[in-house]
Amino acid sequence: MIKVPYEDLEPHTLRALVEEFITREGTEYGYEEVALETKVRQVMSQLQNETAFITFDPETETATVVSAESLE
């Protein structure tokens, strides 16, 4: 896995990646419905605070958002 600084992505690419991560099947946010825009802001905040990171897997050529804890 290669860690990719979110700042290196074009804004529309970053937004698309975050939205894909949020809407991915199996992603669980609890019992209350949360608006997509709220979820996007939450993930962006995590990227800015470095509690989450974007990673790229060259073998599968896929990118995703992962928690900082999972990289330890």
N, CA, C, O and CB atoms as a CASP TS submission, in Angstrom:
PFRMAT TS
TARGET T0000
AUTHOR 0000-0000-0000
METHOD Language model
MODEL 1
PARENT N/A
ATOM      1  N   MET     1       0.836  -1.188   0.000  1.00  0.00           N
ATOM      2  CA  MET     1       0.000   0.000   0.000  1.00  0.00           C
ATOM      3  C   MET     1       0.879   1.249   0.000  1.00  0.00           C
ATOM      4  O   MET     1       1.902   1.312   0.680  1.00  0.00           O
ATOM      5  CB  MET     1      -0.950   0.000   1.217  1.00  0.00           C
ATOM      6  N   ILE     2       0.462   2.208  -0.758  1.00  0.00           N
ATOM      7  CA  ILE     2       1.161   3.487  -0.823  1.00  0.00           C
ATOM      8  C   ILE     2       0.236   4.539  -0.213  1.00  0.00           C
ATOM      9  O   ILE     2      -0.919   4.668  -0.620  1.00  0.00           O
ATOM     10  CB  ILE     2       1.565   3.860  -2.308  1.00  0.00           C
ATOM     11  N   LYS     3       0.741   5.280   0.754  1.00  0.00           N
ATOM     12  CA  LYS     3      -0.031   6.365   1.366  1.00  0.00           C
ATOM     13  C   LYS     3       0.011   7.565   0.423  1.00  0.00           C
ATOM     14  O   LYS     3       1.085   7.990  -0.003  1.00  0.00           O
ATOM     15  CB  LYS     3       0.533   6.741   2.789  1.00  0.00           C
ATOM     16  N   VAL     4      -1.157   8.106   0.100  1.00  0.00           N
ATOM     17  CA  VAL     4      -1.272   9.222  -0.839  1.00  0.00           C
ATOM     18  C   VAL     4      -1.774  10.448  -0.072  1.00  0.00           C
ATOM     19  O   VAL     4      -2.865  10.412   0.495  1.00  0.00           O
ATOM     20  CB  VAL     4      -2.235   8.867  -2.030  1.00  0.00           C
ATOM     21  N   PRO     5      -0.992  11.533  -0.048  1.00  0.00           N
ATOM     22  CA  PRO     5      -1.478  12.750   0.609  1.00  0.00           C
ATOM     23  C   PRO     5      -2.744  13.261  -0.098  1.00  0.00           C
ATOM     24  O   PRO     5      -2.753  13.434  -1.316  1.00  0.00           O
ATOM     25  CB  PRO     5      -0.374  13.849   0.611  1.00  0.00           C
ATOM     26  N   TYR     6      -3.789  13.496   0.665  1.00  0.00           N
ATOM     27  CA  TYR     6      -5.045  13.946   0.058  1.00  0.00           C
ATOM     28  C   TYR     6      -4.869  15.255  -0.692  1.00  0.00           C
ATOM     29  O   TYR     6      -5.599  15.534  -1.643  1.00  0.00           O
ATOM     30  CB  TYR     6      -6.120  14.105   1.123  1.00  0.00           C
ATOM     31  N   GLU     7      -3.901  16.060  -0.265  1.00  0.00           N
ATOM     32  CA  GLU     7      -3.655  17.341  -0.914  1.00  0.00           C
ATOM     33  C   GLU     7      -3.122  17.178  -2.337  1.00  0.00           C
ATOM     34  O   GLU     7      -3.185  18.116  -3.133  1.00  0.00           O
ATOM     35  CB  GLU     7      -2.680  18.155  -0.091  1.00  0.00           C
ATOM     36  N   ASP     8      -2.599  15.998  -2.661  1.00  0.00           N
ATOM     37  CA  ASP     8      -2.057  15.749  -3.992  1.00  0.00           C
ATOM     38  C   ASP     8      -3.142  15.451  -5.021  1.00  0.00           C
ATOM     39  O   ASP     8      -2.878  15.457  -6.224  1.00  0.00           O
ATOM     40  CB  ASP     8      -1.081  14.603  -3.941  1.00  0.00           C
ATOM     41  N   LEU     9      -4.356  15.190  -4.553  1.00  0.00           N
ATOM     42  CA  LEU     9      -5.453  14.878  -5.472  1.00  0.00           C
ATOM     43  C   LEU     9      -6.194  16.142  -5.888  1.00  0.00           C
ATOM     44  O   LEU     9      -6.325  17.087  -5.109  1.00  0.00           O
ATOM     45  CB  LEU     9      -6.428  13.885  -4.825  1.00  0.00           C
ATOM     46  N   GLU    10      -6.669  16.144  -7.112  1.00  0.00           N
ATOM     47  CA  GLU    10      -7.531  17.236  -7.576  1.00  0.00           C
ATOM     48  C   GLU    10      -8.798  17.223  -6.719  1.00  0.00           C
ATOM     49  O   GLU    10      -9.262  16.152  -6.328  1.00  0.00           O
ATOM     50  CB  GLU    10      -7.878  17.091  -9.118  1.00  0.00           C
ATOM     51  N   PRO    11      -9.366  18.399  -6.420  1.00  0.00           N
ATOM     52  CA  PRO    11     -10.549  18.448  -5.547  1.00  0.00           C
ATOM     53  C   PRO    11     -11.691  17.537  -5.994  1.00  0.00           C
ATOM     54  O   PRO    11     -12.298  16.865  -5.159  1.00  0.00           O
ATOM     55  CB  PRO    11     -11.054  19.858  -5.472  1.00  0.00           C
ATOM     56  N   HIS    12     -11.997  17.499  -7.300  1.00  0.00           N
ATOM     57  CA  HIS    12     -13.110  16.654  -7.763  1.00  0.00           C
ATOM     58  C   HIS    12     -12.764  15.168  -7.638  1.00  0.00           C
ATOM     59  O   HIS    12     -13.653  14.351  -7.397  1.00  0.00           O
ATOM     60  CB  HIS    12     -13.466  16.989  -9.227  1.00  0.00           C
ATOM     61  N   THR    13     -11.499  14.810  -7.795  1.00  0.00           N
ATOM     62  CA  THR    13     -11.067  13.419  -7.634  1.00  0.00           C
ATOM     63  C   THR    13     -11.160  13.005  -6.171  1.00  0.00           C
ATOM     64  O   THR    13     -11.632  11.913  -5.852  1.00  0.00           O
ATOM     65  CB  THR    13      -9.623  13.230  -8.154  1.00  0.00           C
ATOM     66  N   LEU    14     -10.707  13.887  -5.290  1.00  0.00           N
ATOM     67  CA  LEU    14     -10.784  13.619  -3.857  1.00  0.00           C
ATOM     68  C   LEU    14     -12.233  13.438  -3.427  1.00  0.00           C
ATOM     69  O   LEU    14     -12.555  12.503  -2.694  1.00  0.00           O
ATOM     70  CB  LEU    14     -10.128  14.756  -3.057  1.00  0.00           C
ATOM     71  N   ARG    15     -13.093  14.318  -3.875  1.00  0.00           N
ATOM     72  CA  ARG    15     -14.518  14.237  -3.526  1.00  0.00           C
ATOM     73  C   ARG    15     -15.112  12.917  -4.016  1.00  0.00           C
ATOM     74  O   ARG    15     -15.842  12.254  -3.279  1.00  0.00           O
ATOM     75  CB  ARG    15     -15.298  15.432  -4.132  1.00  0.00           C
ATOM     76  N   ALA    16     -14.803  12.535  -5.252  1.00  0.00           N
ATOM     77  CA  ALA    16     -15.323  11.289  -5.806  1.00  0.00           C
ATOM     78  C   ALA    16     -14.833  10.084  -5.011  1.00  0.00           C
ATOM     79  O   ALA    16     -15.600   9.155  -4.760  1.00  0.00           O
ATOM     80  CB  ALA    16     -14.919  11.150  -7.272  1.00  0.00           C
ATOM     81  N   LEU    17     -13.565  10.092  -4.616  1.00  0.00           N
ATOM     82  CA  LEU    17     -13.009   8.994  -3.829  1.00  0.00           C
ATOM     83  C   LEU    17     -13.688   8.897  -2.463  1.00  0.00           C
ATOM     84  O   LEU    17     -14.034   7.806  -2.011  1.00  0.00           O
ATOM     85  CB  LEU    17     -11.498   9.177  -3.654  1.00  0.00           C
ATOM     86  N   VAL    18     -13.874  10.040  -1.814  1.00  0.00           N
ATOM     87  CA  VAL    18     -14.528  10.060  -0.498  1.00  0.00           C
ATOM     88  C   VAL    18     -15.974   9.593  -0.620  1.00  0.00           C
ATOM     89  O   VAL    18     -16.437   8.805   0.205  1.00  0.00           O
ATOM     90  CB  VAL    18     -14.473  11.479   0.120  1.00  0.00           C
ATOM     91  N   GLU    19     -16.694  10.067  -1.637  1.00  0.00           N
ATOM     92  CA  GLU    19     -18.086   9.646  -1.815  1.00  0.00           C
ATOM     93  C   GLU    19     -18.175   8.147  -2.099  1.00  0.00           C
ATOM     94  O   GLU    19     -19.068   7.473  -1.585  1.00  0.00           O
ATOM     95  CB  GLU    19     -18.743  10.438  -2.957  1.00  0.00           C
ATOM     96  N   GLU    20     -17.258   7.622  -2.910  1.00  0.00           N
ATOM     97  CA  GLU    20     -17.261   6.190  -3.201  1.00  0.00           C
ATOM     98  C   GLU    20     -17.014   5.394  -1.927  1.00  0.00           C
ATOM     99  O   GLU    20     -17.660   4.372  -1.697  1.00  0.00           O
ATOM    100  CB  GLU    20     -16.198   5.847  -4.263  1.00  0.00           C
ATOM    101  N   PHE    21     -16.091   5.853  -1.106  1.00  0.00           N
ATOM    102  CA  PHE    21     -15.807   5.201   0.171  1.00  0.00           C
ATOM    103  C   PHE    21     -17.049   5.202   1.065  1.00  0.00           C
ATOM    104  O   PHE    21     -17.386   4.187   1.673  1.00  0.00           O
ATOM    105  CB  PHE    21     -14.632   5.902   0.885  1.00  0.00           C
ATOM    106  N   ILE    22     -17.717   6.337   1.137  1.00  0.00           N
ATOM    107  CA  ILE    22     -18.885   6.490   2.003  1.00  0.00           C
ATOM    108  C   ILE    22     -20.044   5.605   1.542  1.00  0.00           C
ATOM    109  O   ILE    22     -20.739   5.009   2.365  1.00  0.00           O
ATOM    110  CB  ILE    22     -19.326   7.954   2.038  1.00  0.00           C
ATOM    111  N   THR    23     -20.247   5.524   0.256  1.00  0.00           N
ATOM    112  CA  THR    23     -21.412   4.802  -0.260  1.00  0.00           C
ATOM    113  C   THR    23     -21.119   3.337  -0.569  1.00  0.00           C
ATOM    114  O   THR    23     -22.004   2.606  -1.015  1.00  0.00           O
ATOM    115  CB  THR    23     -21.922   5.481  -1.504  1.00  0.00           C
ATOM    116  N   ARG    24     -19.895   2.911  -0.337  1.00  0.00           N
ATOM    117  CA  ARG    24     -19.520   1.513  -0.588  1.00  0.00           C
ATOM    118  C   ARG    24     -20.426   0.580   0.204  1.00  0.00           C
ATOM    119  O   ARG    24     -20.705   0.818   1.379  1.00  0.00           O
ATOM    120  CB  ARG    24     -18.036   1.265  -0.216  1.00  0.00           C
ATOM    121  N   GLU    25     -20.874  -0.465  -0.438  1.00  0.00           N
ATOM    122  CA  GLU    25     -21.742  -1.436   0.217  1.00  0.00           C
ATOM    123  C   GLU    25     -21.058  -2.003   1.452  1.00  0.00           C
ATOM    124  O   GLU    25     -19.887  -2.379   1.409  1.00  0.00           O
ATOM    125  CB  GLU    25     -22.122  -2.566  -0.754  1.00  0.00           C
ATOM    126  N   GLY    26     -21.791  -2.062   2.538  1.00  0.00           N
ATOM    127  CA  GLY    26     -21.248  -2.608   3.772  1.00  0.00           C
ATOM    128  C   GLY    26     -20.710  -1.555   4.723  1.00  0.00           C
ATOM    129  O   GLY    26     -20.342  -1.878   5.852  1.00  0.00           O
ATOM    130  N   THR    27     -20.658  -0.300   4.291  1.00  0.00           N
ATOM    131  CA  THR    27     -20.203   0.754   5.187  1.00  0.00           C
ATOM    132  C   THR    27     -21.317   1.046   6.177  1.00  0.00           C
ATOM    133  O   THR    27     -22.456   1.283   5.773  1.00  0.00           O
ATOM    134  CB  THR    27     -19.797   2.038   4.401  1.00  0.00           C
ATOM    135  N   GLU    28     -21.012   1.034   7.448  1.00  0.00           N
ATOM    136  CA  GLU    28     -22.017   1.173   8.499  1.00  0.00           C
ATOM    137  C   GLU    28     -21.800   2.481   9.255  1.00  0.00           C
ATOM    138  O   GLU    28     -20.689   2.781   9.692  1.00  0.00           O
ATOM    139  CB  GLU    28     -21.965  -0.032   9.470  1.00  0.00           C
ATOM    140  N   TYR    29     -22.872   3.253   9.403  1.00  0.00           N
ATOM    141  CA  TYR    29     -22.794   4.518  10.121  1.00  0.00           C
ATOM    142  C   TYR    29     -23.714   4.560  11.330  1.00  0.00           C
ATOM    143  O   TYR    29     -23.907   5.627  11.913  1.00  0.00           O
ATOM    144  CB  TYR    29     -23.126   5.653   9.196  1.00  0.00           C
ATOM    145  N   GLY    30     -24.278   3.443  11.715  1.00  0.00           N
ATOM    146  CA  GLY    30     -25.123   3.422  12.899  1.00  0.00           C
ATOM    147  C   GLY    30     -26.599   3.422  12.545  1.00  0.00           C
ATOM    148  O   GLY    30     -26.987   3.158  11.407  1.00  0.00           O
ATOM    149  N   TYR    31     -27.404   3.720  13.538  1.00  0.00           N
ATOM    150  CA  TYR    31     -28.844   3.607  13.375  1.00  0.00           C
ATOM    151  C   TYR    31     -29.489   4.854  12.788  1.00  0.00           C
ATOM    152  O   TYR    31     -30.564   4.766  12.194  1.00  0.00           O
ATOM    153  CB  TYR    31     -29.471   3.301  14.689  1.00  0.00           C
ATOM    154  N   GLU    32     -28.858   6.009  12.941  1.00  0.00           N
ATOM    155  CA  GLU    32     -29.437   7.247  12.443  1.00  0.00           C
ATOM    156  C   GLU    32     -28.957   7.535  11.032  1.00  0.00           C
ATOM    157  O   GLU    32     -27.789   7.321  10.705  1.00  0.00           O
ATOM    158  CB  GLU    32     -29.090   8.411  13.366  1.00  0.00           C
ATOM    159  N   GLU    33     -29.867   8.020  10.201  1.00  0.00           N
ATOM    160  CA  GLU    33     -29.530   8.411   8.840  1.00  0.00           C
ATOM    161  C   GLU    33     -28.704   9.698   8.878  1.00  0.00           C
ATOM    162  O   GLU    33     -29.081  10.660   9.548  1.00  0.00           O
ATOM    163  CB  GLU    33     -30.814   8.600   7.983  1.00  0.00           C
ATOM    164  N   VAL    34     -27.593   9.715   8.168  1.00  0.00           N
ATOM    165  CA  VAL    34     -26.724  10.882   8.115  1.00  0.00           C
ATOM    166  C   VAL    34     -26.600  11.299   6.652  1.00  0.00           C
ATOM    167  O   VAL    34     -26.353  10.461   5.784  1.00  0.00           O
ATOM    168  CB  VAL    34     -25.316  10.582   8.749  1.00  0.00           C
ATOM    169  N   ALA    35     -26.769  12.588   6.380  1.00  0.00           N
ATOM    170  CA  ALA    35     -26.714  13.099   5.012  1.00  0.00           C
ATOM    171  C   ALA    35     -25.327  12.874   4.404  1.00  0.00           C
ATOM    172  O   ALA    35     -24.319  12.907   5.110  1.00  0.00           O
ATOM    173  CB  ALA    35     -27.072  14.596   4.983  1.00  0.00           C
ATOM    174  N   LEU    36     -25.287  12.648   3.100  1.00  0.00           N
ATOM    175  CA  LEU    36     -24.034  12.426   2.396  1.00  0.00           C
ATOM    176  C   LEU    36     -23.055  13.572   2.636  1.00  0.00           C
ATOM    177  O   LEU    36     -21.873  13.335   2.887  1.00  0.00           O
ATOM    178  CB  LEU    36     -24.290  12.257   0.903  1.00  0.00           C
ATOM    179  N   GLU    37     -23.529  14.790   2.562  1.00  0.00           N
ATOM    180  CA  GLU    37     -22.649  15.950   2.740  1.00  0.00           C
ATOM    181  C   GLU    37     -22.023  15.949   4.134  1.00  0.00           C
ATOM    182  O   GLU    37     -20.854  16.303   4.286  1.00  0.00           O
ATOM    183  CB  GLU    37     -23.429  17.261   2.512  1.00  0.00           C
ATOM    184  N   THR    38     -22.779  15.559   5.136  1.00  0.00           N
ATOM    185  CA  THR    38     -22.252  15.470   6.500  1.00  0.00           C
ATOM    186  C   THR    38     -21.161  14.415   6.577  1.00  0.00           C
ATOM    187  O   THR    38     -20.118  14.635   7.193  1.00  0.00           O
ATOM    188  CB  THR    38     -23.377  15.147   7.500  1.00  0.00           C
ATOM    189  N   LYS    39     -21.404  13.270   5.951  1.00  0.00           N
ATOM    190  CA  LYS    39     -20.405  12.198   5.936  1.00  0.00           C
ATOM    191  C   LYS    39     -19.139  12.637   5.208  1.00  0.00           C
ATOM    192  O   LYS    39     -18.029  12.339   5.650  1.00  0.00           O
ATOM    193  CB  LYS    39     -20.981  10.940   5.274  1.00  0.00           C
ATOM    194  N   VAL    40     -19.306  13.347   4.088  1.00  0.00           N
ATOM    195  CA  VAL    40     -18.137  13.851   3.339  1.00  0.00           C
ATOM    196  C   VAL    40     -17.325  14.778   4.224  1.00  0.00           C
ATOM    197  O   VAL    40     -16.100  14.664   4.275  1.00  0.00           O
ATOM    198  CB  VAL    40     -18.577  14.594   2.041  1.00  0.00           C
ATOM    199  N   ARG    41     -17.986  15.694   4.924  1.00  0.00           N
ATOM    200  CA  ARG    41     -17.271  16.619   5.821  1.00  0.00           C
ATOM    201  C   ARG    41     -16.535  15.858   6.916  1.00  0.00           C
ATOM    202  O   ARG    41     -15.411  16.216   7.272  1.00  0.00           O
ATOM    203  CB  ARG    41     -18.251  17.628   6.453  1.00  0.00           C
ATOM    204  N   GLN    42     -17.155  14.817   7.451  1.00  0.00           N
ATOM    205  CA  GLN    42     -16.525  14.027   8.508  1.00  0.00           C
ATOM    206  C   GLN    42     -15.260  13.344   8.001  1.00  0.00           C
ATOM    207  O   GLN    42     -14.226  13.375   8.670  1.00  0.00           O
ATOM    208  CB  GLN    42     -17.504  12.982   9.051  1.00  0.00           C
ATOM    209  N   VAL    43     -15.335  12.729   6.828  1.00  0.00           N
ATOM    210  CA  VAL    43     -14.165  12.046   6.277  1.00  0.00           C
ATOM    211  C   VAL    43     -13.081  13.057   5.918  1.00  0.00           C
ATOM    212  O   VAL    43     -11.903  12.807   6.176  1.00  0.00           O
ATOM    213  CB  VAL    43     -14.554  11.216   5.038  1.00  0.00           C
ATOM    214  N   MET    44     -13.447  14.177   5.336  1.00  0.00           N
ATOM    215  CA  MET    44     -12.464  15.213   4.998  1.00  0.00           C
ATOM    216  C   MET    44     -11.766  15.716   6.261  1.00  0.00           C
ATOM    217  O   MET    44     -10.558  15.951   6.252  1.00  0.00           O
ATOM    218  CB  MET    44     -13.144  16.391   4.257  1.00  0.00           C
ATOM    219  N   SER    45     -12.511  15.879   7.326  1.00  0.00           N
ATOM    220  CA  SER    45     -11.928  16.295   8.595  1.00  0.00           C
ATOM    221  C   SER    45     -10.937  15.253   9.103  1.00  0.00           C
ATOM    222  O   SER    45      -9.870  15.601   9.609  1.00  0.00           O
ATOM    223  CB  SER    45     -13.027  16.534   9.635  1.00  0.00           C
ATOM    224  N   GLN    46     -11.286  13.986   8.969  1.00  0.00           N
ATOM    225  CA  GLN    46     -10.379  12.920   9.394  1.00  0.00           C
ATOM    226  C   GLN    46      -9.099  12.927   8.556  1.00  0.00           C
ATOM    227  O   GLN    46      -8.013  12.689   9.084  1.00  0.00           O
ATOM    228  CB  GLN    46     -11.076  11.551   9.289  1.00  0.00           C
ATOM    229  N   LEU    47      -9.219  13.195   7.265  1.00  0.00           N
ATOM    230  CA  LEU    47      -8.027  13.287   6.415  1.00  0.00           C
ATOM    231  C   LEU    47      -7.157  14.471   6.842  1.00  0.00           C
ATOM    232  O   LEU    47      -5.934  14.351   6.925  1.00  0.00           O
ATOM    233  CB  LEU    47      -8.429  13.426   4.927  1.00  0.00           C
ATOM    234  N   GLN    48      -7.783  15.594   7.106  1.00  0.00           N
ATOM    235  CA  GLN    48      -7.037  16.791   7.515  1.00  0.00           C
ATOM    236  C   GLN    48      -6.375  16.606   8.867  1.00  0.00           C
ATOM    237  O   GLN    48      -5.271  17.105   9.087  1.00  0.00           O
ATOM    238  CB  GLN    48      -7.958  18.001   7.558  1.00  0.00           C
ATOM    239  N   ASN    49      -7.028  15.899   9.775  1.00  0.00           N
ATOM    240  CA  ASN    49      -6.485  15.669  11.121  1.00  0.00           C
ATOM    241  C   ASN    49      -5.563  14.458  11.191  1.00  0.00           C
ATOM    242  O   ASN    49      -5.022  14.135  12.248  1.00  0.00           O
ATOM    243  CB  ASN    49      -7.615  15.492  12.108  1.00  0.00           C
ATOM    244  N   GLU    50      -5.390  13.795  10.052  1.00  0.00           N
ATOM    245  CA  GLU    50      -4.540  12.612   9.933  1.00  0.00           C
ATOM    246  C   GLU    50      -4.984  11.452  10.828  1.00  0.00           C
ATOM    247  O   GLU    50      -4.166  10.667  11.307  1.00  0.00           O
ATOM    248  CB  GLU    50      -3.119  12.981  10.264  1.00  0.00           C
ATOM    249  N   THR    51      -6.303  11.364  11.041  1.00  0.00           N
ATOM    250  CA  THR    51      -6.847  10.181  11.697  1.00  0.00           C
ATOM    251  C   THR    51      -7.322   9.187  10.650  1.00  0.00           C
ATOM    252  O   THR    51      -7.730   8.073  10.978  1.00  0.00           O
ATOM    253  CB  THR    51      -8.000  10.560  12.648  1.00  0.00           C
ATOM    254  N   ALA    52      -7.266   9.598   9.387  1.00  0.00           N
ATOM    255  CA  ALA    52      -7.552   8.730   8.244  1.00  0.00           C
ATOM    256  C   ALA    52      -6.617   9.136   7.113  1.00  0.00           C
ATOM    257  O   ALA    52      -6.147  10.271   7.047  1.00  0.00           O
ATOM    258  CB  ALA    52      -9.062   8.830   7.801  1.00  0.00           C
ATOM    259  N   PHE    53      -6.359   8.184   6.229  1.00  0.00           N
ATOM    260  CA  PHE    53      -5.463   8.427   5.107  1.00  0.00           C
ATOM    261  C   PHE    53      -6.011   7.765   3.850  1.00  0.00           C
ATOM    262  O   PHE    53      -6.829   6.848   3.916  1.00  0.00           O
ATOM    263  CB  PHE    53      -4.046   7.908   5.416  1.00  0.00           C
ATOM    264  N   ILE    54      -5.544   8.247   2.713  1.00  0.00           N
ATOM    265  CA  ILE    54      -5.848   7.609   1.442  1.00  0.00           C
ATOM    266  C   ILE    54      -4.684   6.684   1.113  1.00  0.00           C
ATOM    267  O   ILE    54      -3.519   7.066   1.224  1.00  0.00           O
ATOM    268  CB  ILE    54      -6.087   8.667   0.301  1.00  0.00           C
ATOM    269  N   THR    55      -5.013   5.473   0.711  1.00  0.00           N
ATOM    270  CA  THR    55      -3.978   4.535   0.294  1.00  0.00           C
ATOM    271  C   THR    55      -4.277   4.061  -1.125  1.00  0.00           C
ATOM    272  O   THR    55      -5.429   4.025  -1.558  1.00  0.00           O
ATOM    273  CB  THR    55      -3.888   3.330   1.273  1.00  0.00           C
ATOM    274  N   PHE    56      -3.211   3.700  -1.837  1.00  0.00           N
ATOM    275  CA  PHE    56      -3.324   3.156  -3.182  1.00  0.00           C
ATOM    276  C   PHE    56      -2.616   1.814  -3.215  1.00  0.00           C
ATOM    277  O   PHE    56      -1.483   1.684  -2.750  1.00  0.00           O
ATOM    278  CB  PHE    56      -2.730   4.128  -4.240  1.00  0.00           C
ATOM    279  N   ASP    57      -3.290   0.825  -3.765  1.00  0.00           N
ATOM    280  CA  ASP    57      -2.724  -0.513  -3.908  1.00  0.00           C
ATOM    281  C   ASP    57      -2.339  -0.699  -5.375  1.00  0.00           C
ATOM    282  O   ASP    57      -3.218  -0.872  -6.219  1.00  0.00           O
ATOM    283  CB  ASP    57      -3.740  -1.624  -3.436  1.00  0.00           C
ATOM    284  N   PRO    58      -1.034  -0.666  -5.697  1.00  0.00           N
ATOM    285  CA  PRO    58      -0.629  -0.789  -7.096  1.00  0.00           C
ATOM    286  C   PRO    58      -0.980  -2.141  -7.712  1.00  0.00           C
ATOM    287  O   PRO    58      -1.149  -2.239  -8.927  1.00  0.00           O
ATOM    288  CB  PRO    58       0.848  -0.560  -7.215  1.00  0.00           C
ATOM    289  N   GLU    59      -1.090  -3.171  -6.896  1.00  0.00           N
ATOM    290  CA  GLU    59      -1.416  -4.499  -7.419  1.00  0.00           C
ATOM    291  C   GLU    59      -2.841  -4.543  -7.971  1.00  0.00           C
ATOM    292  O   GLU    59      -3.082  -5.103  -9.041  1.00  0.00           O
ATOM    293  CB  GLU    59      -1.245  -5.558  -6.325  1.00  0.00           C
ATOM    294  N   THR    60      -3.774  -3.954  -7.241  1.00  0.00           N
ATOM    295  CA  THR    60      -5.174  -3.952  -7.676  1.00  0.00           C
ATOM    296  C   THR    60      -5.563  -2.640  -8.345  1.00  0.00           C
ATOM    297  O   THR    60      -6.657  -2.512  -8.895  1.00  0.00           O
ATOM    298  CB  THR    60      -6.090  -4.212  -6.491  1.00  0.00           C
ATOM    299  N   GLU    61      -4.658  -1.668  -8.292  1.00  0.00           N
ATOM    300  CA  GLU    61      -4.890  -0.331  -8.850  1.00  0.00           C
ATOM    301  C   GLU    61      -6.151   0.297  -8.271  1.00  0.00           C
ATOM    302  O   GLU    61      -6.967   0.867  -8.996  1.00  0.00           O
ATOM    303  CB  GLU    61      -4.996  -0.401 -10.379  1.00  0.00           C
ATOM    304  N   THR    62      -6.300   0.184  -6.940  1.00  0.00           N
ATOM    305  CA  THR    62      -7.441   0.765  -6.252  1.00  0.00           C
ATOM    306  C   THR    62      -6.968   1.684  -5.136  1.00  0.00           C
ATOM    307  O   THR    62      -5.893   1.504  -4.563  1.00  0.00           O
ATOM    308  CB  THR    62      -8.354  -0.335  -5.692  1.00  0.00           C
ATOM    309  N   ALA    63      -7.793   2.662  -4.851  1.00  0.00           N
ATOM    310  CA  ALA    63      -7.525   3.597  -3.754  1.00  0.00           C
ATOM    311  C   ALA    63      -8.679   3.515  -2.778  1.00  0.00           C
ATOM    312  O   ALA    63      -9.811   3.214  -3.156  1.00  0.00           O
ATOM    313  CB  ALA    63      -7.334   5.061  -4.275  1.00  0.00           C
ATOM    314  N   THR    64      -8.378   3.788  -1.513  1.00  0.00           N
ATOM    315  CA  THR    64      -9.421   3.788  -0.485  1.00  0.00           C
ATOM    316  C   THR    64      -9.000   4.684   0.654  1.00  0.00           C
ATOM    317  O   THR    64      -7.870   5.168   0.703  1.00  0.00           O
ATOM    318  CB  THR    64      -9.702   2.359   0.028  1.00  0.00           C
ATOM    319  N   VAL    65      -9.929   4.898   1.572  1.00  0.00           N
ATOM    320  CA  VAL    65      -9.668   5.649   2.795  1.00  0.00           C
ATOM    321  C   VAL    65      -9.550   4.632   3.917  1.00  0.00           C
ATOM    322  O   VAL    65     -10.382   3.734   4.042  1.00  0.00           O
ATOM    323  CB  VAL    65     -10.799   6.713   3.090  1.00  0.00           C
ATOM    324  N   VAL    66      -8.516   4.776   4.728  1.00  0.00           N
ATOM    325  CA  VAL    66      -8.301   3.873   5.852  1.00  0.00           C
ATOM    326  C   VAL    66      -8.041   4.692   7.114  1.00  0.00           C
ATOM    327  O   VAL    66      -7.571   5.828   7.050  1.00  0.00           O
ATOM    328  CB  VAL    66      -7.118   2.905   5.568  1.00  0.00           C
ATOM    329  N   SER    67      -8.355   4.094   8.258  1.00  0.00           N
ATOM    330  CA  SER    67      -8.086   4.782   9.518  1.00  0.00           C
ATOM    331  C   SER    67      -6.578   4.743   9.794  1.00  0.00           C
ATOM    332  O   SER    67      -5.879   3.828   9.361  1.00  0.00           O
ATOM    333  CB  SER    67      -8.887   4.130  10.694  1.00  0.00           C
ATOM    334  N   ALA    68      -6.104   5.732  10.508  1.00  0.00           N
ATOM    335  CA  ALA    68      -4.680   5.782  10.880  1.00  0.00           C
ATOM    336  C   ALA    68      -4.306   4.565  11.700  1.00  0.00           C
ATOM    337  O   ALA    68      -3.185   4.067  11.592  1.00  0.00           O
ATOM    338  CB  ALA    68      -4.360   7.068  11.669  1.00  0.00           C
ATOM    339  N   GLU    69      -5.224   4.077  12.516  1.00  0.00           N
ATOM    340  CA  GLU    69      -4.964   2.900  13.351  1.00  0.00           C
ATOM    341  C   GLU    69      -4.659   1.669  12.513  1.00  0.00           C
ATOM    342  O   GLU    69      -3.845   0.837  12.913  1.00  0.00           O
ATOM    343  CB  GLU    69      -6.154   2.621  14.256  1.00  0.00           C
ATOM    344  N   SER    70      -5.288   1.543  11.379  1.00  0.00           N
ATOM    345  CA  SER    70      -5.078   0.357  10.544  1.00  0.00           C
ATOM    346  C   SER    70      -3.709   0.358   9.865  1.00  0.00           C
ATOM    347  O   SER    70      -3.258  -0.672   9.365  1.00  0.00           O
ATOM    348  CB  SER    70      -6.168   0.267   9.490  1.00  0.00           C
ATOM    349  N   LEU    71      -3.057   1.513   9.852  1.00  0.00           N
ATOM    350  CA  LEU    71      -1.726   1.603   9.242  1.00  0.00           C
ATOM    351  C   LEU    71      -0.621   1.337  10.240  1.00  0.00           C
ATOM    352  O   LEU    71       0.544   1.228   9.855  1.00  0.00           O
ATOM    353  CB  LEU    71      -1.525   2.965   8.620  1.00  0.00           C
ATOM    354  N   GLU    72      -0.957   1.230  11.504  1.00  0.00           N
ATOM    355  CA  GLU    72       0.067   1.013  12.537  1.00  0.00           C
ATOM    356  C   GLU    72       0.530  -0.418  12.573  1.00  0.00           C
ATOM    357  O   GLU    72       1.388  -0.769  13.383  1.00  0.00           O
ATOM    358  CB  GLU    72      -0.459   1.405  13.899  1.00  0.00           C
TER
END
